[in-house]
């Protein structure tokens, strides 16, 4: 089975949730280029391949 990564972005941080065959992992990162480097390293320790999904809906868009 493939692994799937969901990312919720905010101004200061982003939260990643990784779903795979036998486990789920969650982690928060700073919303900076360093944070995305940390995400890449975190993923490489857990999976060999991943599909990304991003939610681009802003709460203001819903009002």
N, C-alpha and C positions, 0 to 999 in steps of 0.2 A: 504494500500500500504506500502511496505517496504521503509526504508530510505537507501540512498546510500551515501557513503563517498568516495570522491576522494582526494588523497594526492599527492602533488608535492614536492619532496624532493630536497633540495640543501644543500650546505656545512654548511651554517650558520643557515638557517631557513627551515621550511616546511610550506606549505599553505594547509589548509583543506577546502573543499567545501562540504557541506552537503545538499543533496536534499531529500525532503520528500513530504508528501501529500499536504501541503498547503504553504510551505515556503522553502526558500533557505538561507543558512547561510554560511559565509566565515570568516576565521580567520587565522592569521599567528602565528606560535609558534617557539621558538628556537629549533634547531635540537640537542637536548640533552635529557637525560632521564627525566629531569624536564619538558621539553616541551611535551613529550609524556604523562606524568602525567597530565599536563594541558589539553591536548587533551581529555584524558579520562574523566576528570571532566566536560569539555565543552560538550562532547557528552551525558553524563548522565543527564544533565539538559535539553536536547532536545529530546532524543529518548529512547525507551525501547530496541531496537535492531537495528543493523546496519550491512550492508555488506561492506567490505573493498575492494578497488581496488588500486593497486600500479602500477605505471609506472616505469619500471626499465631500460628504454632506456636512454643511455647517448648520448648527441649530438655528441660526437666523434665517436660513433658507426655508425652514419649515413654518415660519410665522407669516 
